[in-house]
Amino acid sequence: MRPTSSLRSSLWMVAAALTLGGCAMTPRQGDTTSRLDTVQKAGVLRICTPGDYRPFSFQKPDTSYEGIDVDLMTSFSASLNAKPEWIKTTWANLLPDLAAGKCDMAVGGVSVTTDRQKRAFFSTAYMVNGKTPIARCADVAKYQTVELIDKPEVRVIFNPGGSNERFARASFKRAKLTLHGENVTIFDEILANRADVFVTESAEAITQQKLKPGLCAINPDKPLQYGEMAWMLPRDDVAFKAYVDQWLHLSLAGGEFQRTMDRWLK
């Protein structure tokens, strides 16, 4: 199923105004050096990603990465005369690893949340991408709303450590909840009839229904919850955030951003 023009419009919406809020070494406490400087000096941009979230960042069997954020990071790194260095992490450790200085930024389909905002900066949001159920195509009519999903006989599956887990635990009080630790195989659990519904972002639901015949995204044009996606940046590094936001703005205005989105979502 190809996304409709209205879906593509709802999937990404870049903020009109830019807001102000790595390298081989992490600035020490009290050090005002920005990653804008240290990344250029080191020639390396360290990027944390779980690498399990199509179409944003996915680690292939040969350990290389592909996806929307991977393509954008390749171009962004080049703007700093740096090479991207991918650092594998998990959703549960994504924010702690960034806060600990293990990487210069975190990407891969990161949802903007106030909990994360307490410990990190976000770039300007580059996509509107709300929560959407995905289920077996034969069951689409049964799971149209949170109320229809939240029943004792419905088996809701979710992955740990991110906004999908928070949404499932907050929204479903009567359904049977199952934590599945492997995001790459979570969709197979539904196809195998070991789970009924997984709620994730619209873009992933649409991508997976193309990859997994028998699964259907449910009303991706009308998500269950509003959400935005952005890159996560070190807190208080205003100069680095300003550069990231400016790069995103120019990428959008020049068409590169849209071409990247089209390559993965059309």
C-alpha positions as CSV (number, residue, x, y, z in Angstrom):
1,M,0.0,0.0,0.0
2,R,1.5,3.4,-1.0
3,P,1.0,6.3,1.4
4,T,-1.5,8.8,0.2
5,S,-0.6,12.4,-0.3
6,S,-2.6,13.3,2.9
7,L,-0.7,10.6,4.8
8,R,2.7,11.9,3.6
9,S,1.6,15.4,4.7
10,S,0.7,14.1,8.1
11,L,3.8,12.0,8.5
12,W,6.2,14.9,8.3
13,M,5.8,18.5,9.1
14,V,8.9,20.5,9.8
15,A,8.5,23.4,12.3
16,A,8.4,26.8,10.7
17,A,10.7,28.5,13.2
18,L,14.0,27.2,14.3
19,T,14.5,27.2,18.1
20,L,17.6,27.4,20.1
21,G,17.4,25.1,22.8
22,G,31.0,14.5,20.2
23,C,33.5,14.0,19.0
24,A,36.3,11.8,20.1
25,M,36.2,13.5,23.5
26,T,33.3,14.7,25.7
27,P,33.3,18.2,27.1
28,R,34.1,18.2,30.8
29,Q,31.8,19.6,33.4
30,G,32.2,23.4,33.2
31,D,33.8,23.2,29.8
32,T,31.9,25.4,27.4
33,T,33.4,23.8,24.3
34,S,30.6,22.8,21.9
35,R,30.3,19.6,19.9
36,L,30.1,21.9,16.9
37,D,33.8,22.5,17.4
38,T,35.0,19.2,18.8
39,V,33.3,17.1,16.1
40,Q,34.9,19.2,13.4
41,K,38.3,18.9,15.1
42,A,38.0,15.1,15.5
43,G,36.5,14.5,12.1
44,V,34.1,12.0,13.6
45,L,30.4,12.3,14.5
46,R,29.4,9.6,17.0
47,I,25.8,8.6,16.6
48,C,23.8,6.4,18.9
49,T,21.0,4.4,17.5
50,P,19.1,1.2,18.4
51,G,19.2,0.2,14.7
52,D,16.0,-1.8,14.8
53,Y,13.4,0.7,13.6
54,R,12.5,0.8,9.9
55,P,12.3,3.1,8.0
56,F,14.5,5.3,10.2
57,S,17.6,3.3,11.2
58,F,18.1,-0.4,10.6
59,Q,21.2,-2.5,11.1
60,K,21.6,-5.0,8.3
61,P,23.2,-8.5,8.7
62,D,26.5,-7.1,7.5
63,T,26.3,-4.6,10.5
64,S,25.9,-1.6,8.2
65,Y,22.9,0.7,8.7
66,E,20.2,2.0,6.3
67,G,17.2,4.2,6.6
68,I,15.9,7.8,6.6
69,D,18.1,9.0,9.5
70,V,21.1,7.1,8.2
71,D,20.9,8.9,4.9
72,L,20.4,12.3,6.6
73,M,23.2,11.7,9.1
74,T,25.6,10.9,6.2
75,S,24.9,14.3,4.7
76,F,24.9,16.1,8.0
77,S,28.2,14.6,9.0
78,A,29.7,15.7,5.7
79,S,28.6,19.3,6.4
80,L,31.0,19.2,9.4
81,N,33.7,17.5,7.4
82,A,33.3,14.5,9.6
83,K,32.5,10.8,9.2
84,P,29.6,9.2,10.9
85,E,30.5,6.6,13.5
86,W,27.5,4.4,14.5
87,I,27.2,3.3,18.1
88,K,24.7,0.5,18.7
89,T,22.5,0.9,21.7
90,T,19.0,0.0,22.9
91,W,15.9,2.1,23.4
92,A,16.2,1.8,27.1
93,N,19.8,3.0,27.0
94,L,19.5,5.6,24.2
95,L,19.1,8.6,26.6
96,P,21.5,7.3,29.2
97,D,24.2,6.7,26.6
98,L,23.7,10.2,25.2
99,A,23.7,11.8,28.6
100,A,26.9,9.9,29.5
101,G,28.7,11.3,26.5
102,K,29.0,8.1,24.6
103,C,27.8,9.8,21.5
104,D,27.2,13.3,20.1
105,M,23.6,12.7,19.1
106,A,20.9,10.0,19.0
107,V,18.7,9.2,16.0
108,G,16.7,6.4,14.6
109,G,13.0,7.3,14.9
110,V,13.2,9.1,18.3
111,S,9.9,10.4,19.6
112,V,9.8,13.8,21.3
113,T,8.7,13.5,24.9
114,T,8.9,15.8,27.9
115,D,10.6,13.0,29.9
116,R,13.5,13.0,27.4
117,Q,13.5,16.8,27.2
118,K,14.4,16.9,30.9
119,R,17.8,15.4,30.1
120,A,18.4,16.3,26.5
121,F,17.8,18.8,23.7
122,F,15.8,17.9,20.6
123,S,16.4,19.2,17.1
124,T,13.5,20.9,15.4
125,A,10.9,18.2,14.9
126,Y,11.1,16.9,11.3
127,M,8.1,14.6,11.2
128,V,4.6,14.3,12.7
129,N,4.2,10.6,13.3
130,G,1.5,9.5,15.7
131,K,0.8,6.1,17.3
132,T,-0.9,3.7,15.0
133,P,-2.0,0.1,15.6
134,I,-0.9,-2.7,13.3
135,A,-2.6,-6.1,13.2
136,R,-3.5,-9.0,11.0
137,C,-5.4,-7.6,8.0
138,A,-8.4,-9.8,8.8
139,D,-8.8,-8.1,12.2
140,V,-8.5,-4.4,11.2
141,A,-12.2,-3.7,11.9
142,K,-11.8,-5.1,15.5
143,Y,-9.0,-2.7,16.6
144,Q,-10.1,0.8,15.4
145,T,-9.8,2.6,18.7
146,V,-8.0,2.4,22.0
147,E,-11.3,1.3,23.6
148,L,-11.7,-1.6,21.1
149,I,-8.2,-2.7,21.7
150,D,-8.4,-2.5,25.5
151,K,-10.3,-5.7,26.2
152,P,-9.2,-8.7,28.2
153,E,-9.2,-11.0,25.2
154,V,-6.9,-8.8,23.2
155,R,-3.2,-9.5,23.3
156,V,-1.1,-6.3,22.9
157,I,2.6,-6.7,22.3
158,F,5.2,-3.9,22.7
159,N,8.9,-3.4,22.7
160,P,10.8,-2.1,25.8
161,G,12.3,1.2,26.8
162,G,10.7,3.7,24.5
163,S,7.5,5.6,23.7
164,N,5.8,2.4,22.5
165,E,6.0,0.8,25.9
166,R,4.9,4.0,27.6
167,F,1.9,4.3,25.3
168,A,0.9,0.6,25.8
169,R,1.1,0.7,29.6
170,A,-0.7,4.1,29.8
171,S,-3.5,3.2,27.4
172,F,-4.3,-0.4,27.9
173,K,-5.5,-1.4,31.4
174,R,-7.6,-4.4,30.5
175,A,-5.9,-5.9,27.5
176,K,-3.2,-8.6,28.0
177,L,0.2,-6.9,27.7
178,T,3.3,-8.7,26.5
179,L,6.8,-7.3,26.5
180,H,8.8,-8.5,23.5
181,G,12.5,-7.7,23.7
182,E,13.3,-7.9,20.0
183,N,11.8,-5.1,17.9
184,V,12.9,-6.7,14.6
185,T,10.7,-9.9,15.2
186,I,7.8,-8.3,17.0
187,F,5.7,-8.2,13.9
188,D,6.2,-11.9,13.3
189,E,4.5,-12.5,16.7
190,I,1.3,-11.1,15.3
191,L,1.5,-13.1,12.1
192,A,2.1,-16.2,14.1
193,N,-1.1,-15.4,16.1
194,R,0.9,-15.1,19.4
195,A,-0.2,-11.5,19.7
196,D,-3.0,-9.4,18.2
197,V,-1.9,-5.7,18.1
198,F,1.2,-3.7,18.2
199,V,1.0,0.1,18.5
200,T,3.9,2.0,17.0
201,E,4.5,5.1,14.8
202,S,2.6,5.5,11.5
203,A,5.7,5.4,9.4
204,E,6.9,2.1,10.9
205,A,3.4,0.6,10.6
206,I,3.2,1.5,6.9
207,T,6.7,0.2,6.2
208,Q,6.0,-3.1,8.0
209,Q,2.8,-3.8,6.2
210,K,4.7,-3.7,3.0
211,L,7.4,-6.0,4.3
212,K,5.0,-8.4,6.1
213,P,2.1,-9.5,3.9
214,G,-0.9,-10.2,6.1
215,L,-0.3,-7.2,8.4
216,C,-2.2,-3.9,8.0
217,A,-1.6,-0.5,9.5
218,I,-4.9,0.7,11.0
219,N,-5.9,4.3,10.1
220,P,-2.3,5.6,9.8
221,D,-3.8,8.9,8.5
222,K,-5.6,9.2,11.9
223,P,-3.2,8.1,14.6
224,L,-4.3,7.3,18.1
225,Q,-1.9,9.9,19.6
226,Y,-0.2,12.9,18.2
227,G,3.6,12.6,18.1
228,E,6.7,14.3,16.7
229,M,10.1,12.8,15.8
230,A,13.4,14.6,16.1
231,W,17.1,14.0,16.7
232,M,18.2,13.9,20.4
233,L,21.1,16.2,21.3
234,P,23.2,16.8,24.4
235,R,21.4,19.2,26.8
236,D,22.6,22.7,27.1
237,D,24.8,22.6,23.9
238,V,23.1,25.6,22.3
239,A,25.6,26.1,19.6
240,F,25.4,22.5,18.4
241,K,21.6,22.6,18.4
242,A,21.5,25.8,16.5
243,Y,23.7,24.3,13.8
244,V,21.6,21.1,13.6
245,D,18.4,23.1,13.3
246,Q,19.9,25.3,10.6
247,W,21.1,22.3,8.6
248,L,17.6,20.8,8.8
249,H,16.0,24.0,7.6
250,L,18.4,24.3,4.6
251,S,17.9,20.6,3.8
252,L,14.2,21.1,3.7
253,A,14.3,24.3,1.7
254,G,16.8,22.8,-0.8
255,G,14.7,19.6,-1.4
256,E,17.3,17.1,0.0
257,F,15.1,16.3,3.0
258,Q,12.0,15.6,0.9
259,R,14.0,13.4,-1.5
260,T,15.2,11.3,1.3
261,M,11.7,10.9,2.7
262,D,10.3,10.0,-0.7
263,R,13.1,7.4,-1.2
264,W,12.0,5.5,1.9
265,L,8.3,6.2,2.2
266,K,7.0,6.1,-1.3
